[in-house]
Amino acid sequence: MMKNKSFSRFFLPLLLLAVLSGCITNSPKIIYTEDELVAVLQKRIVDAEVSKTMVPFYITDEIKEYAREAAGPYYYEKGKVNALVRAIIDRKKLDVKYNEYKALNAIEVFVEGEANCIAYTNLFIGMARSVGLPVYYVDVTEVSKLKREGELVVNSGHICAGIEINAKITLIDFAEHPRIGYKFYKVIDDLEALANFINSQGVLYSYQIDLSSEDLDSQIDIKLYRTAIRIKPTFAKAFNNLGIAYQRRRLYDLAIAQYKRAILLDSKLSAPYSNLGNVYYLKGEYVKAIENLKKALKLKKNNPYTHYAIGLVYYYKKDYPEAIKHFRRSARLNREYAEPHNLLGMVYFQQGKYEEAILEAQKALQIDPHLTQAKSNLKKYQAMYNKKISSSAKLIK
């Protein structure tokens, strides 16, 4: 957090953190002009019309004037940065609200007044560069979001802005709940930032479509991930998410190929291992499933969804002690996750522990009252428990 107490008091959603001494002037090209970025995109995306509207930080003359008015009274970079942040989030100014489902470009944020992290960053970077601030995108890898889609792990990443002030890199983070500090981060060029932006749009689109609807046939999510990959061919996160798009369509071999490609590009990502384990489970290849899920846990041991997935494999292998261990771990790591409790109930039922099965089904329904399988399971467990009690009573007589 920057030591300017008045700033931090007024802007709680924002984190400004000086994290590294040194400079990046000798690094490869990071900041592109709008025309330079369009020129590169025209070479990489040859079958689509490319214009400045595809550049996420592109802003109109109206927004440029708004930025100049906000930053005008300040001479030093720190003052300009603070002023631009105020111009974006202050209630008396733009008052842009956080909305994790709004992966928008800078112009859309300015008009709609809502944004997720990368969308906020797009507007801030467009405004900051228009007043001469050499800001850039930063991939804060340690807070990369892993979201669950079925038993799959989607990687949407987390992007903020950065600027070098007094020989230190300062991060400007618009996260809803920003971190106090970062152990890992990477300054990225505008091309990689654009790939992240398009990847995040693919992720959000995939959440909005119904698996049984005709929207799956449109392949919009697949097209977005492929575009992100064409912009940055080594973008492992997009390969992971492309694999998910194929898996949702039951194109398992294509999904496996994408997960393996993601692993080759970045062996430290846990999500592709987890998803690879899931697709092998669906194919009935339990040994390969467990092997890959264990690799995922080595990289991210506290991922509740991976623990759930490996518990599921052990359940179908009838290795109930291992299944119980992982379902319990999954439930502890995410107390709002109903499925581990539902599966624990199923394990206990198989073991003839009807009371424990009932308790777990009830816990699942407390978390998610609409979990259909838990509802039907609870009725079955209660019926078997009542039958057991009735049989015991007859024996006593």
Sine and cosine of phi, psi and omega as CSV:
sin_phi,cos_phi,sin_psi,cos_psi,sin_omega,cos_omega
0.00,0.00,0.71,-0.70,0.06,-1.00
-0.91,0.42,0.49,-0.87,-0.12,-0.99
-0.98,0.20,-0.06,1.00,0.05,-1.00
-0.94,0.34,1.00,-0.09,-0.14,-0.99
-0.90,0.43,-0.61,0.79,-0.02,-1.00
-0.90,0.44,-0.56,0.83,0.02,-1.00
-0.92,0.40,-0.76,0.65,-0.06,-1.00
-0.91,0.40,-0.48,0.88,-0.01,-1.00
-0.94,0.34,-0.61,0.79,-0.04,-1.00
-0.99,0.14,-0.41,0.91,-0.13,-0.99
-0.81,-0.58,0.95,0.31,-0.02,-1.00
-0.90,0.44,-0.54,0.84,-0.02,-1.00
-0.95,0.32,-0.17,0.99,-0.13,-0.99
-0.96,-0.29,0.61,-0.79,0.11,-0.99
-0.86,-0.52,0.85,-0.52,0.13,-0.99
-0.93,-0.37,0.84,-0.54,-0.12,-0.99
-0.67,-0.75,0.88,-0.48,0.12,-0.99
-0.99,0.17,0.88,-0.48,-0.18,-0.98
-0.85,-0.53,-0.23,0.97,-0.11,-0.99
-0.46,-0.89,0.78,-0.63,0.12,-0.99
-0.98,0.19,0.49,-0.87,0.01,-1.00
0.92,-0.40,-0.04,-1.00,-0.05,-1.00
-0.70,-0.72,0.11,-0.99,-0.03,-1.00
-0.82,-0.57,0.38,0.92,-0.09,-1.00
-0.92,0.40,-0.39,0.92,0.00,-1.00
-1.00,-0.05,0.08,1.00,-0.03,-1.00
-0.97,0.23,0.26,-0.97,0.10,-0.99
-0.87,0.50,0.17,-0.99,-0.05,-1.00
-0.85,0.53,0.80,-0.60,-0.03,-1.00
-0.91,-0.41,-0.73,0.68,-0.07,-1.00
-0.99,-0.14,0.80,-0.59,0.04,-1.00
-0.93,-0.38,0.56,-0.83,0.22,-0.98
-0.96,0.27,0.24,-0.97,0.01,-1.00
-0.87,0.50,-0.67,0.74,-0.01,-1.00
-0.91,0.41,-0.64,0.77,0.02,-1.00
-0.90,0.44,-0.66,0.75,-0.01,-1.00
-0.92,0.40,-0.67,0.75,0.03,-1.00
-0.88,0.47,-0.65,0.76,0.00,-1.00
-0.88,0.48,-0.67,0.75,0.03,-1.00
-0.92,0.39,-0.68,0.74,-0.02,-1.00
-0.90,0.44,-0.58,0.81,0.01,-1.00
-0.89,0.45,-0.47,0.88,0.04,-1.00
-0.99,0.16,-0.53,0.85,-0.09,-1.00
-1.00,-0.04,-0.43,0.90,0.01,-1.00
-0.87,-0.50,0.99,0.16,-0.19,-0.98
-0.99,0.15,-0.33,0.94,-0.09,-1.00
-0.97,-0.23,0.34,0.94,0.02,-1.00
-0.63,-0.78,0.48,-0.88,0.02,-1.00
-0.96,0.28,0.79,-0.61,-0.02,-1.00
-0.90,-0.43,0.75,-0.67,0.05,-1.00
-0.58,-0.82,0.02,-1.00,-0.03,-1.00
-0.89,0.45,-0.38,0.92,0.00,-1.00
-0.91,0.41,-0.28,0.96,0.05,-1.00
-0.99,0.14,-0.27,0.96,0.00,-1.00
-0.98,0.21,0.89,-0.46,-0.15,-0.99
-0.91,0.43,-0.44,0.90,-0.02,-1.00
-0.99,-0.14,0.11,0.99,0.02,-1.00
-0.91,0.42,0.75,-0.67,-0.01,-1.00
-0.76,-0.65,0.38,-0.93,-0.01,-1.00
-0.99,0.13,0.17,-0.99,0.05,-1.00
-0.88,0.47,-0.56,0.83,0.03,-1.00
-0.88,0.47,-0.68,0.73,0.00,-1.00
-0.94,0.34,-0.61,0.79,0.04,-1.00
-0.88,0.48,-0.66,0.75,0.02,-1.00
-0.91,0.41,-0.64,0.77,0.04,-1.00
-0.88,0.48,-0.65,0.76,0.02,-1.00
-0.92,0.40,-0.67,0.74,0.01,-1.00
-0.89,0.45,-0.65,0.76,0.02,-1.00
-0.91,0.42,-0.63,0.78,-0.02,-1.00
-0.94,0.35,-0.69,0.73,-0.10,-1.00
-1.00,-0.01,-0.22,0.98,-0.12,-0.99
-0.80,0.60,-0.70,0.71,-0.05,-1.00
-0.93,0.36,-0.14,0.99,-0.13,-0.99
-0.95,-0.33,0.67,-0.74,-0.03,-1.00
-1.00,-0.09,-0.69,0.73,-0.08,-1.00
-1.00,0.09,0.41,-0.91,-0.07,-1.00
-0.87,0.49,-0.67,0.74,-0.04,-1.00
-0.86,0.50,-0.67,0.74,0.02,-1.00
-0.90,0.43,-0.65,0.76,0.02,-1.00
-0.90,0.43,-0.68,0.73,0.02,-1.00
-0.86,0.51,-0.76,0.65,-0.01,-1.00
-0.87,0.49,-0.65,0.76,-0.02,-1.00
-0.91,0.42,-0.65,0.76,0.00,-1.00
-0.93,0.37,-0.61,0.79,0.06,-1.00
-0.89,0.46,-0.70,0.71,0.04,-1.00
-0.86,0.51,-0.65,0.76,-0.03,-1.00
-0.89,0.46,-0.46,0.89,-0.02,-1.00
-1.00,0.05,-0.69,0.73,-0.17,-0.99
-0.95,-0.32,-0.20,0.98,-0.02,-1.00
-0.89,0.45,0.69,-0.72,-0.02,-1.00
-0.88,0.47,-0.47,0.88,-0.02,-1.00
-1.00,0.04,0.01,1.00,-0.01,-1.00
-0.86,-0.50,-0.83,-0.56,-0.02,-1.00
-0.92,0.39,-0.60,0.80,0.01,-1.00
0.82,0.57,0.77,0.64,0.03,-1.00
-0.94,0.34,0.78,-0.63,-0.05,-1.00
-0.99,-0.12,0.55,-0.84,0.03,-1.00
-0.97,0.25,0.75,-0.66,0.08,-1.00
-0.53,-0.85,0.94,-0.33,-0.12,-0.99
-0.90,0.44,-0.24,0.97,-0.01,-1.00
-1.00,-0.09,0.15,0.99,-0.02,-1.00
-0.94,-0.34,0.99,0.10,0.08,-1.00
-1.00,-0.02,0.99,0.11,-0.15,-0.99
-0.93,-0.37,0.32,-0.95,0.13,-0.99
-0.99,0.12,0.07,-1.00,-0.13,-0.99
-0.86,0.50,-0.69,0.72,-0.03,-1.00
-0.90,0.43,-0.68,0.74,0.00,-1.00
-0.89,0.45,-0.63,0.78,0.04,-1.00
-0.90,0.44,-0.70,0.71,-0.02,-1.00
-0.87,0.49,-0.63,0.78,-0.05,-1.00
-0.99,0.16,-0.71,0.70,-0.13,-0.99
-1.00,0.07,-0.43,0.90,0.04,-1.00
0.97,0.25,0.32,0.95,0.06,-1.00
-0.70,-0.72,0.48,-0.88,-0.05,-1.00
-0.26,-0.97,0.51,-0.86,0.26,-0.97
-1.00,-0.09,-0.14,-0.99,-0.14,-0.99
-0.85,0.52,-0.76,0.65,-0.06,-1.00
-0.94,0.34,-0.50,0.87,0.03,-1.00
-0.93,0.36,-0.71,0.71,0.12,-0.99
-0.81,0.59,-0.73,0.69,-0.06,-1.00
-0.89,0.45,-0.62,0.78,0.05,-1.00
-0.85,0.53,-0.74,0.68,-0.01,-1.00
-0.92,0.40,-0.70,0.71,0.00,-1.00
-0.87,0.50,-0.71,0.71,-0.04,-1.00
-0.91,0.41,-0.67,0.75,0.04,-1.00
-0.87,0.50,-0.71,0.71,0.00,-1.00
-0.93,0.37,-0.69,0.73,-0.05,-1.00
-0.90,0.43,-0.69,0.72,0.00,-1.00
-0.92,0.39,-0.50,0.86,-0.01,-1.00
-0.93,0.37,-0.34,0.94,0.05,-1.00
-0.95,-0.30,0.29,0.96,0.14,-0.99
1.00,0.01,0.18,0.98,0.02,-1.00
-1.00,0.05,0.80,-0.60,-0.04,-1.00
-0.99,0.13,0.90,0.43,-0.03,-1.00
-1.00,0.08,0.39,-0.92,-0.03,-1.00
-0.58,-0.81,0.21,-0.98,0.03,-1.00
-1.00,0.10,0.54,-0.84,0.03,-1.00
-0.74,-0.67,0.77,-0.64,0.08,-1.00
-1.00,-0.04,0.94,-0.33,0.00,-1.00
-1.00,0.01,1.00,0.06,-0.21,-0.98
-0.91,0.41,-0.49,0.87,-0.10,-0.99
-0.95,0.31,-0.32,0.95,0.04,-1.00
-0.94,-0.34,0.40,0.92,0.07,-1.00
-0.84,0.54,0.77,-0.64,-0.09,-1.00
-0.99,0.17,0.75,-0.66,0.12,-0.99
-0.92,-0.39,0.92,-0.38,-0.01,-1.00
-0.93,-0.36,0.42,-0.91,-0.06,-1.00
-0.99,-0.15,0.70,-0.72,0.12,-0.99
-0.72,-0.70,0.99,-0.14,-0.23,-0.97
0.94,0.35,-0.82,-0.58,0.11,-0.99
-0.97,-0.25,0.24,0.97,-0.04,-1.00
-1.00,-0.05,0.44,-0.90,-0.01,-1.00
-0.91,-0.41,0.91,-0.41,-0.03,-1.00
-1.00,-0.05,0.69,-0.72,-0.02,-1.00
-0.93,-0.37,0.95,-0.31,-0.03,-1.00
-0.97,-0.25,-0.19,0.98,0.07,-1.00
0.95,0.32,0.02,-1.00,0.05,-1.00
-0.55,-0.83,0.84,-0.54,-0.09,-1.00
-0.87,-0.49,0.69,-0.72,0.13,-0.99
-0.73,-0.68,-0.11,-0.99,0.00,-1.00
-0.95,-0.30,0.35,-0.94,0.03,-1.00
-0.59,-0.81,0.40,-0.91,0.07,-1.00
-0.44,-0.90,0.55,-0.83,0.03,-1.00
-1.00,-0.01,0.88,-0.47,0.03,-1.00
-0.79,-0.61,0.83,-0.56,-0.01,-1.00
0.80,0.60,0.73,0.68,0.06,-1.00
0.90,0.43,0.33,0.94,0.07,-1.00
-0.76,-0.65,0.63,-0.77,0.05,-1.00
-0.99,0.15,0.83,-0.56,0.02,-1.00
-0.95,-0.31,0.78,-0.62,0.01,-1.00
-0.99,-0.12,0.69,-0.72,0.06,-1.00
-0.92,-0.39,0.96,-0.27,-0.17,-0.99
-0.92,-0.40,0.86,-0.50,0.00,-1.00
-0.99,-0.12,0.35,0.94,0.00,-1.00
-0.87,0.49,0.49,-0.87,0.02,-1.00
-0.88,0.47,-0.62,0.79,0.05,-1.00
-0.77,-0.64,0.99,0.17,-0.09,-1.00
-0.91,0.41,0.48,-0.88,0.01,-1.00
-0.98,0.22,0.45,-0.89,0.08,-1.00
-0.95,0.32,-0.58,0.81,-0.01,-1.00
-0.45,-0.89,0.29,-0.96,-0.01,-1.00
-0.81,-0.58,0.72,-0.69,0.08,-1.00
-1.00,0.02,-0.56,0.83,-0.07,-1.00
-0.75,-0.67,0.69,-0.73,0.11,-0.99
-0.32,-0.95,0.30,-0.96,-0.02,-1.00
-0.61,-0.79,0.83,-0.56,0.14,-0.99
-0.94,0.35,0.79,-0.61,-0.05,-1.00
-0.86,-0.50,0.44,-0.90,0.03,-1.00
-0.99,0.16,0.16,-0.99,-0.08,-1.00
-0.90,0.44,-0.49,0.87,0.04,-1.00
-0.91,0.42,-0.72,0.70,0.02,-1.00
-0.91,0.40,-0.59,0.81,0.04,-1.00
-0.89,0.45,-0.66,0.75,0.03,-1.00
-0.90,0.44,-0.65,0.76,0.05,-1.00
-0.88,0.48,-0.67,0.75,0.06,-1.00
-0.89,0.46,-0.65,0.76,-0.01,-1.00
-0.89,0.46,-0.73,0.69,0.00,-1.00
-0.93,0.36,-0.61,0.79,0.08,-1.00
-0.86,0.51,-0.69,0.73,-0.01,-1.00
-0.91,0.41,-0.55,0.83,0.07,-1.00
-0.91,0.42,-0.63,0.78,0.06,-1.00
-0.89,0.46,-0.67,0.74,0.01,-1.00
-0.88,0.48,-0.73,0.68,-0.03,-1.00
-0.92,0.40,-0.62,0.79,0.04,-1.00
-0.89,0.46,-0.65,0.76,-0.04,-1.00
-0.90,0.43,-0.47,0.88,0.04,-1.00
-0.95,0.30,-0.46,0.89,-0.16,-0.99
-1.00,0.03,-0.28,0.96,-0.07,-1.00
-1.00,-0.07,0.53,-0.85,0.03,-1.00
-1.00,0.06,0.73,-0.68,-0.02,-1.00
-0.84,0.54,-0.50,0.87,-0.06,-1.00
-1.00,-0.08,0.03,1.00,-0.09,-1.00
-1.00,-0.01,0.16,-0.99,0.03,-1.00
-0.95,0.30,-0.20,0.98,-0.01,-1.00
-0.86,0.51,-0.52,0.86,0.02,-1.00
-0.87,0.49,-0.53,0.85,-0.02,-1.00
-0.94,0.34,-0.38,0.92,-0.02,-1.00
-0.94,0.35,-0.44,0.90,0.04,-1.00
0.86,0.52,0.49,0.87,0.00,-1.00
-0.88,0.47,-0.67,0.74,0.00,-1.00
-0.89,0.45,-0.66,0.75,0.03,-1.00
-0.88,0.47,-0.68,0.73,0.00,-1.00
-0.89,0.45,-0.63,0.77,0.01,-1.00
-0.91,0.41,-0.71,0.70,0.01,-1.00
-0.90,0.44,-0.65,0.76,0.02,-1.00
-0.90,0.43,-0.61,0.79,0.05,-1.00
-0.90,0.44,-0.69,0.72,0.04,-1.00
-0.86,0.51,-0.64,0.77,-0.01,-1.00
-0.94,0.35,-0.60,0.80,0.02,-1.00
-0.92,0.39,-0.54,0.84,0.06,-1.00
-0.95,0.31,-0.67,0.74,0.03,-1.00
-0.74,-0.67,1.00,-0.05,-0.10,-0.99
-0.89,0.46,-0.25,0.97,0.01,-1.00
-0.97,-0.23,0.38,0.93,-0.11,-0.99
-0.99,0.10,1.00,-0.04,-0.11,-0.99
-0.89,0.46,-0.62,0.78,-0.03,-1.00
-0.87,0.50,-0.64,0.77,-0.01,-1.00
-0.93,0.36,-0.59,0.81,0.07,-1.00
-0.89,0.46,-0.66,0.75,0.05,-1.00
-0.86,0.52,-0.74,0.68,-0.05,-1.00
-0.95,0.32,-0.52,0.86,0.11,-0.99
-0.90,0.44,-0.63,0.78,0.08,-1.00
-0.86,0.51,-0.65,0.76,0.03,-1.00
-0.89,0.45,-0.67,0.74,0.01,-1.00
-0.86,0.51,-0.66,0.75,0.05,-1.00
-0.93,0.37,-0.65,0.76,-0.04,-1.00
-0.91,0.42,-0.60,0.80,0.03,-1.00
-0.88,0.47,-0.47,0.88,0.02,-1.00
-1.00,-0.06,0.15,0.99,0.01,-1.00
0.90,0.44,0.45,0.89,0.09,-1.00
-1.00,-0.07,0.95,0.31,-0.22,-0.98
-0.91,0.42,-0.65,0.76,-0.02,-1.00
-0.91,0.40,-0.63,0.78,0.07,-1.00
-0.91,0.43,-0.64,0.77,0.03,-1.00
-0.88,0.47,-0.71,0.70,0.01,-1.00
-0.85,0.53,-0.67,0.74,-0.01,-1.00
-0.88,0.48,-0.63,0.77,-0.01,-1.00
-0.94,0.33,-0.66,0.75,0.02,-1.00
-0.88,0.47,-0.67,0.74,0.01,-1.00
-0.91,0.42,-0.60,0.80,0.05,-1.00
-0.90,0.43,-0.67,0.74,0.03,-1.00
-0.87,0.49,-0.66,0.75,0.00,-1.00
-0.91,0.41,-0.65,0.76,0.04,-1.00
-0.88,0.47,-0.60,0.80,-0.04,-1.00
-0.98,0.20,-0.56,0.83,-0.02,-1.00
-0.49,-0.87,1.00,-0.04,-0.06,-1.00
-0.95,0.31,-0.11,0.99,0.01,-1.00
-1.00,-0.04,-0.08,1.00,0.07,-1.00
-0.98,0.19,0.79,-0.61,-0.01,-1.00
-0.99,0.13,-0.51,0.86,-0.12,-0.99
-0.84,0.54,-0.72,0.70,-0.01,-1.00
-0.89,0.46,-0.60,0.80,0.06,-1.00
-0.89,0.45,-0.70,0.72,-0.01,-1.00
-0.88,0.47,-0.70,0.71,-0.02,-1.00
-0.94,0.34,-0.57,0.82,0.06,-1.00
-0.90,0.44,-0.65,0.76,0.07,-1.00
-0.88,0.48,-0.63,0.78,-0.01,-1.00
-0.91,0.41,-0.68,0.74,-0.04,-1.00
-0.94,0.34,-0.56,0.83,0.09,-1.00
-0.91,0.41,-0.59,0.81,0.08,-1.00
-0.87,0.49,-0.69,0.72,0.01,-1.00
-0.90,0.44,-0.49,0.87,0.02,-1.00
-1.00,0.07,-0.01,1.00,0.01,-1.00
0.98,0.18,0.22,0.98,0.00,-1.00
-0.99,-0.10,0.97,0.22,-0.19,-0.98
-0.92,0.38,-0.57,0.82,0.00,-1.00
-0.89,0.45,-0.73,0.68,0.03,-1.00
-0.91,0.41,-0.58,0.81,0.01,-1.00
-0.88,0.48,-0.77,0.64,-0.02,-1.00
-0.90,0.43,-0.65,0.76,0.00,-1.00
-0.84,0.54,-0.72,0.69,-0.03,-1.00
-0.97,0.25,-0.58,0.81,0.04,-1.00
-0.92,0.40,-0.59,0.81,0.07,-1.00
-0.91,0.40,-0.60,0.80,0.07,-1.00
-0.90,0.44,-0.64,0.77,0.04,-1.00
-0.89,0.46,-0.65,0.76,-0.01,-1.00
-0.93,0.36,-0.51,0.86,0.07,-1.00
-0.90,0.44,-0.57,0.82,-0.02,-1.00
-0.99,0.12,-0.55,0.84,-0.03,-1.00
-0.57,-0.82,0.99,0.13,-0.16,-0.99
-0.93,0.36,-0.32,0.95,-0.06,-1.00
-0.97,-0.24,0.46,0.89,0.06,-1.00
-1.00,0.05,0.94,-0.35,-0.07,-1.00
-0.90,0.44,-0.50,0.87,-0.06,-1.00
-0.96,0.28,-0.56,0.83,0.06,-1.00
-0.94,0.33,-0.64,0.77,0.07,-1.00
-0.88,0.48,-0.65,0.76,0.04,-1.00
-0.89,0.45,-0.70,0.72,-0.05,-1.00
-0.89,0.46,-0.69,0.72,-0.02,-1.00
-0.95,0.33,-0.54,0.84,0.10,-1.00
-0.89,0.47,-0.61,0.79,0.01,-1.00
-0.90,0.44,-0.67,0.75,0.02,-1.00
-0.89,0.45,-0.72,0.70,0.01,-1.00
-0.89,0.46,-0.57,0.82,0.03,-1.00
-0.87,0.49,-0.72,0.69,-0.02,-1.00
-0.97,0.26,-0.32,0.95,0.14,-0.99
-0.99,0.12,-0.07,1.00,-0.04,-1.00
0.90,0.43,0.43,0.90,0.12,-0.99
-1.00,-0.06,0.98,0.22,-0.17,-0.98
-0.92,0.40,-0.62,0.78,0.04,-1.00
-0.86,0.51,-0.68,0.73,0.03,-1.00
-0.93,0.37,-0.63,0.77,0.02,-1.00
-0.88,0.48,-0.71,0.70,0.01,-1.00
-0.87,0.50,-0.70,0.72,-0.02,-1.00
-0.84,0.54,-0.72,0.69,-0.07,-1.00
-0.98,0.22,-0.58,0.82,0.06,-1.00
-0.91,0.42,-0.65,0.76,0.04,-1.00
-0.89,0.45,-0.68,0.73,0.02,-1.00
-0.88,0.47,-0.68,0.73,0.02,-1.00
-0.87,0.49,-0.70,0.71,-0.01,-1.00
-0.91,0.41,-0.60,0.80,0.02,-1.00
-0.93,0.37,-0.61,0.79,-0.06,-1.00
-0.96,0.30,-0.47,0.88,0.03,-1.00
-0.66,-0.75,0.99,-0.15,-0.10,-1.00
-0.97,0.25,-0.09,1.00,0.07,-1.00
-0.98,-0.22,0.26,0.96,-0.07,-1.00
-0.97,-0.24,0.94,-0.33,-0.14,-0.99
-0.99,0.17,-0.54,0.84,-0.16,-0.99
-0.85,0.52,-0.64,0.77,0.02,-1.00
-0.86,0.51,-0.61,0.79,0.03,-1.00
-0.92,0.39,-0.64,0.77,0.05,-1.00
-0.87,0.49,-0.70,0.72,-0.01,-1.00
-0.95,0.32,-0.56,0.83,0.09,-1.00
-0.86,0.51,-0.66,0.75,0.06,-1.00
-0.87,0.50,-0.64,0.77,0.01,-1.00
-0.92,0.39,-0.61,0.79,0.05,-1.00
-0.90,0.43,-0.76,0.66,-0.03,-1.00
-0.88,0.47,-0.59,0.81,0.04,-1.00
-0.89,0.46,-0.67,0.74,0.03,-1.00
-0.90,0.44,-0.48,0.88,0.01,-1.00
-1.00,0.04,0.00,1.00,-0.01,-1.00
0.98,0.19,0.23,0.97,0.01,-1.00
-1.00,-0.08,0.97,0.22,-0.17,-0.98
-0.93,0.36,-0.59,0.81,0.02,-1.00
-0.90,0.44,-0.72,0.69,0.03,-1.00
-0.89,0.45,-0.62,0.79,0.02,-1.00
-0.89,0.46,-0.68,0.73,0.02,-1.00
-0.88,0.48,-0.72,0.70,-0.01,-1.00
-0.87,0.50,-0.67,0.74,-0.02,-1.00
-0.93,0.36,-0.63,0.77,0.05,-1.00
-0.90,0.44,-0.62,0.78,0.03,-1.00
-0.91,0.41,-0.65,0.76,0.06,-1.00
-0.88,0.47,-0.68,0.73,0.02,-1.00
-0.86,0.50,-0.67,0.74,-0.04,-1.00
-0.97,0.25,-0.43,0.90,0.12,-0.99
-0.91,0.42,-0.61,0.79,0.01,-1.00
-0.97,0.23,-0.70,0.71,-0.03,-1.00
-0.70,-0.71,1.00,-0.05,-0.04,-1.00
-0.89,0.45,-0.24,0.97,-0.06,-1.00
-0.98,-0.18,0.16,0.99,-0.01,-1.00
-0.97,0.26,0.99,-0.15,-0.15,-0.99
-0.85,0.53,-0.70,0.71,-0.05,-1.00
-0.89,0.46,-0.62,0.78,0.01,-1.00
-0.91,0.42,-0.59,0.81,0.04,-1.00
-0.89,0.47,-0.77,0.64,-0.02,-1.00
-0.92,0.38,-0.59,0.81,0.04,-1.00
-0.89,0.45,-0.67,0.74,-0.03,-1.00
-0.87,0.50,-0.68,0.74,0.04,-1.00
-0.88,0.48,-0.67,0.74,-0.01,-1.00
-0.91,0.42,-0.68,0.73,-0.01,-1.00
-0.90,0.43,-0.69,0.73,-0.02,-1.00
-0.90,0.43,-0.61,0.79,0.03,-1.00
-0.90,0.43,-0.69,0.73,0.00,-1.00
-0.93,0.37,-0.61,0.79,0.02,-1.00
-0.91,0.43,-0.70,0.71,0.01,-1.00
-0.89,0.45,-0.62,0.78,0.04,-1.00
-0.90,0.44,-0.65,0.76,0.01,-1.00
-0.91,0.42,-0.69,0.72,0.02,-1.00
-0.89,0.45,-0.67,0.74,0.00,-1.00
-0.89,0.45,-0.66,0.75,0.02,-1.00
-0.90,0.43,-0.64,0.77,0.01,-1.00
-0.90,0.43,-0.64,0.77,0.00,-1.00
-0.90,0.44,-0.63,0.77,0.02,-1.00
-0.91,0.42,-0.62,0.78,0.01,-1.00
-0.90,0.43,-0.61,0.79,0.00,-1.00
-0.91,0.43,-0.65,0.76,0.01,-1.00
-0.90,0.43,0.00,0.00,0.00,0.00
